[in-house]
Amino acid sequence: MGYNEGRLSHCSSSGTTSGYGYVGGLAGTSGGEQASLSDCTSSGIVTVEGIEGIVGGLVGGNWRPMIRCHSDAVVIGKRDVEAVGGAIGYNAGEVTCCSSDGFVISASPEAACGGFVGRHQAYGDIQSCCSHSNVMGITTLGGFAGDSSGPITNCYSRGSVRGENVVGGFIARNGDHVTTCYSSGAVHGVECVGGFVADNGRVIWQCFWDLEASGILESDGGMARITEDMCNIENYLRVRWDFVDEAHNGTEDIWRMPAETPGYPILAWEP
């Protein structure tokens, strides 16, 4: 689908998709006045090329609500493209309880590249989402988001990130509030590298990165923890993360520990 202007629910796509402009595994863009995506999945290989190209495993550009959607794709941005994301290339919508897996690859020095979203804009909002995608590219690479100027809350990234400069375990460049998030993937870079964020301009509140798993001791925001602490619920409860089966930090039950322990926290909605 090129342009979504309606409500898509319980839809799936698989296969190989390629093109110019906005390209997505499920839809190129989702931006009509009544548009929304819910309970949709996408898998396969998704590729964009050309100047200002934007690509996502699910959708290239998103301006509308998205909930409970998942991408498991190899997402590729060739030279001169602008944004590459495991689930969303460019986001300006409300995204909740979505996830991405697979590989995110950028060959463009101009692109922002993220395991979940490439570019996240100020009028967008991402909550309770996660990425297990591995990210590879040149510059502005993040395990969850490449370039973010919108709020991100209760999210995590577990994939590795490898590039040259402005490389962050969770976000490469940040310009808005990031709250109760973590990253635990390996991080490899040459210049301007951060365990959680590489280049930060706003408040990062109660966020963590695994310094052992990442191999990075410094960050422009967030708190470093060893793997043992990252897998200990007490590390999060003491800074008021809201978990299942506790009420002191809230009753929304956003996080839980995995059934197989020790392990990193997961979101309560995950299987």
N, C-alpha and C positions, 0 to 999 in steps of 0.2 A: 504494500500500500504506500502511495506517495504522500498524500496529505490527509490526515485524520481530522474530521470536524464533527464526529459523533462519539457515541459511547461504545467503546470496544470492551467486551468482557469475556473471559474464558476463551481467548483466542490463542493460537500458537502458530509459529512459523519455523521452518528449518530449511537448510540448504545454503546456497552461495548467493550473496547479493553484492553488487558493485555499482558504482556510479560516481556522479559529480554533484556538488552542492550538498544538500542534506541527505544522508543515507542512513537507514536503520534496518535491522534485521526484521522488525515487525512493521514499522512505519518510518517514512522519511521525516515527517514532522507531525506533531499533535498540537494543534493550536486553534481549532475552531471554537466558537463561543460556547458550544455545548460539548466540547471534546473531553474525553477522559479515557484512561486505560486502567482496567482492573483485572487481576487474576490472569494475566497474559504471560506467555513464555516465548522465548526465541533462542534458537541454537543454529550453529553453522559458522560460516566465514563471511564477514561483512567488511567491505573495502571501499574507501573513498579516495579520490585523487583530484588534483586541480586546485587552483587558488581559492581560498576561503572554503574549502571542503570541510564538512562536519559530519562525524560518524559516531554511531552508538550501537551496541549490541542489540538493544531493543528499539530505540528511536534516535534519530539524528538530532532533532531539535524539539524540546518539550516546553510548552507554555501553560499546560493545564494539569489537573490532578492525575496522579498515578499512584496506585496502591496494589500491593501484593503481586508484583510482577517480577519475573526472573529472566536473566540472560545467561546463557552458557555458550560463549562464542569466542572465536578468534576475530578480534577487531583490528583492522589495519588502516592506518593513515599514511598515504604516500607523500612524496615531497610537496611542499607549499600548502598543505592543509592547515586548518586553524584549530580544530579540536577533535580529540579522540577519547571516547569513554567506553568502559566495559558494558554499561547499561545505557547511558545517555551521553551524547556528544556535547550538547548545549542545553542547560536547564534554566528555565525561569518559572517553573511551576512548583506545586506542592507535591512532594514525593514522600511516600510513607510505606514502610514494611516491604521494601524491594531489595533485590540482591543481584550480584553478578559473580560470574566465575569464568575461567578461561584465560585468554591472553590478550593483552592490549599492546599494540606495537605501532610506534610512530617513527617515520623516516624524515619528518619535517622539523627543521630548527625553529619554525614559527609556531608550532602546535603546542597547546596545553593538553596534557595526556594524564588520565586518571583511571584507576581500577574500576571505579563506579561512574564518575562523571568527568568529562574533560574540562568544561567551563561551567561554573555555577554562578548565576547572576544574582544581584542584590534583591530582586523582587521574587526570587525563588526561595524555597524552604525544603530542606531534606531532614527527615526524622526517621529513626529506627530502621536504618538500612545498613547493609554490609556488603563487603567485597572480598572475594577470595582470588581475584584476578591477579595474574603476574604482569607487571608493566615493564616495557622496554622502549627506550627511545633516546633522544638527544638532550632536550632541555625541558624544564617545567613539567616534571613527572612526579605524581603522587600515588601512593597506594590506594587512596580513595578518590581524591580530587586533584586535578592539575592546577587550575587557577580558580579560586573561590572568592566571590564578593558577596555571598549570601550566607545565612545562618545554617549550621549543621549541628544536629543534636542527637545524642544516643545512637551513634554509628561506630562501626569498626572496620578495619581492613586487616587481612591476614596474608595477602600475597606479597611477593618480592618486588622491589623496584630497582631498576638498573638504568643509569644514564650518565651524562657528562656533568651538567650543571643545573642548579636549582632542583634538587632531588630530595623529596621528603617521604618519610614512611607513611604518613597519612595525607598530608597536603603539601604541594610544592609551594604555591603562593597563596597567602590567606589575607582577606580584607574584611572579614566579618567575624561574629562570635562563633566559636566552636565550643560545645559544652558536652561533658561526659562522653568522650570518645576515646578509642585506643587504637594503636597499631602494633602488630607483632611480626611483620615480615622482614626479611633481609633487605638492607638498603646499600646500594653501591653507587657512588658518584665521585666526581673529581673536585668540583668547586661548588660552594654554597649547598652543603648537604646537611640535612637535619633528621634526627631519629623520628621526630613526629612532624615537624614543619621546617621547611628550608628558609622561607622568607615570610615573616609574619608582621602584619600591621594592625591587628586588633586583639581583643581579649580571647585567650584560650583558657577555659575554666575546667579544672578537675579532669584533665586528659592525661593519658599515659602512653609511653612507648616502652617496648621490651628492649633494653639496651644490649642484652646478650644475643637475642635472636637477630636484632637489626645490625649489630656490629658497630653501632654509632653511639658515641658518648655524649654528643652535643645536639642541641636543637634550639630553634628560635621560639620555642614555646612548648608547653607540656612538661610532664614529670617523668623522669627515667626510673624504671624498676627492673630488677632482675626477674628471670622467668618464674622462679618460685613465687615471688610476690604477685606477679601478673596472674597467676593461677590460684590465688588465694582470695576468697570473697571479702575477707576483712580489709584488704587493700582498698576496696571500692566502697564498702559500707562506711568507713571512717570519713569519707569525703562526700557522703550523702547520695550515692547512686541508689536508685530505686530497684530493689530486687523482689522477686516472688518470695512469698512466705516471710516477709518482714513488713512492718508498717511504720517504723520510725522514720524512714526516709521518703515515705509516700506510699500511696496505695494504687498507683497505676500499673505496678508489676511489669516494668519494662525489661529488666534483665533477669537471667537465671544462670546458674552454673550447669555445665553439661553433665549428662548421666555418667559418662566415663571420666573419672578424675585421676590425676590432676588435669585440668584443661582451662583454657581461657573462657571468660564469660561469653554467652551467646544471648541473642535477643529472645524474649519470651515467646514470640510468635513462631520461631523456627521449629522445625520438626524435632 
